[in-house]
Amino acid sequence: MDVEQLKALVRDVPDFPQPGIVFKDITPLLADEIAFSSVIDLIVVHFGRGSVDKVVGIEARGFILASPVAYHFGAGFVPVRKKDKLPWETESEEYELEYGTATLEVHRDGVDPGERVLIVDDVLATGGTARATARLVERIGGKVIGIAFLIELGFLKGRQQLDGYDLFTLISY
């Protein structure tokens, strides 16, 4: 399945979650077994089997993509969640949003020192969430070998926040 076919399965939802926002709904793509498996395969092929020890998925839709990617790499899966959602000792990172700040957390023992980590999320917008996740991974000793996204909203220039990382995006708007 090519990128244009994948893009055709992303539904625009106007005025969600607030007026003026056009939400990119990936659920039709996820429901299509060929499209979903193609996305996972394209991410795995880009980074190459044997190159990843852990896959970090960013809450919440990042979990959907990161888990099967981890399975195909034969790697562990590590969730990065919003503040106070993880039950064990955590490391946290606060980052800027358009309208304030937010905090992400990861278990301190989620990644061993020196492990090669791929970060996976659904959408690259402003880059703040992915940048905060990369900082968390590096703080607990992981080496970020790349960051993968299904969608990139290029007009928000999030890529600039992630300079120096191997970025892989499938669909660009």
N, C-alpha and C positions, 0 to 999 in steps of 0.2 A: 504494500500500500504506500503510495507516495504522499508527500507533505500536503499537496492540494486536496487530496482525498481526506486526509486527517483533518485539515482545516475546515472542510465542508461539514464535518460532524461536530464542530464547536458552535454552540447556539448563543446568539446575542440576546441578553435579557436587559432591556432598557430600564433605567431608573431603579436598579437594584445594586446595592442595598440602600441607596438614597438617590433622590432626584439628580439627574445629570450624569450618573455613572452608567456605563454599559458593561454589564457583567458578562464575562466569558464563561459560559456554562459548559464544562467538559463532560457532563454525565452522558450525553448521547455517544460521545467517543468511547467512554469507558464501557458502555453497554454493548458496543459492537466488538465481538470477540476478535475479529481480524485486526481492527484498528488498535485495540488495547494491546494485543500481543505484539503488533508492529512497533508501537511506541517503546515497549519494554526492550524488544530486540535491538532497536536503533540506539538506545542508550547504552546497552551492553556492548554492542559492536564498536561504538565510538571509543569507549574507554578500555576495551579489551579484557578478555577473561584473564584471571590471574593477577590483575593489577590492583585489586581492591580487597581490603581485609574487612572493612565495615562500611555499610551504607547508612547514612543518617537521613531520616525523613523528617520534614518539617510539618508540624501540625497544621491542618488536618489532612488536606488533600494530598500533601506530599507523602503521607503514609501509604496511600493507595498505590502510588507509583514506586516508592522506594522498596516496599516489601518484595514484590516479584523481581525487582532488579537485584536485590540482595540474594535471593534464591538462585538466580541464574549465575551470579558470581561465585556462589558457594561461600558467601560472606555473611557476617552477622548484621542484624538490623538494629539501629539505635534511634529511638524517638527523641526529637527535640520538641518540647511542649511549652505552653504558656505557663507563667508563674504559678506555683503551688499546685500543679497537676501531677507531679512525679512523687512517688512515695519514699524515695531513698535520699541519700546525701546528694546535693546538686551543686552545680556551678551555674551562675546566672550571668546574663548580659542584657543590659538595658540598651534600647536603640530608639531612634527618632521615627515618629510617624508624621504624616501631614498635619495631624491635629493633636499631637501630644507625644507620649512615650509608651513603650511596651517593654516587657521583659520576657526573655526566653530562658529555659533551663534544660540542662542535660544531666544525667547521672554522672557523678565524678568517675565512676568505674566503667562507664559505657565504652570507652575507647582506651586501649592500652598505649603507653608511650611508643611512638614510632609507627603505629599502624597507619596504613594507607586508607584514607577515607574519601568516599564519594558522597556529596550532599545532593539530595534530590528534592525538588518541590514542583508544584504545578505551574506557577506563574512567576516570572521575573517582572516586577513592576518598578519600584524605586530602588530596590536592591538592599534596603535596610535589614530585612529579615534574614536574607542569605548572608549578608556581611556579619551580622550578629552571630549566626550559626557557625560560620567559619572561625570567628574569634573564639567561640566556646570550644570547638573541636581542637583548635591549636592550643588553647589554654590547658586542656586536659592531656595534651601530649600527642594528639593525632597530627598526621600530615595530610592536608587537604589536597588530593590529586585532581579534583575537579568538582564542578557544580553543574548539575543538569536540570533543565526545565522543559516542560512540555510547551509552554507559551512564553514569549517575550513581548512585552508592551514597550517597544522601542522608543516611543515618544516620551516615556517617563525617564529615560536615560539611566536605568538601573545598572546597566553594564559598567558604567563608570565607577560605581561603588565597589566593583569586583575586579578591578584591574589587577593583573598578575595571576589570576586563577584561570584554569582551562575551563571555559564556559561552553556548554552545549545546549542549544535550544532547537526545538523542532519547528515550531510555528511562530512566525513573527507578525506583529501588527504595528 
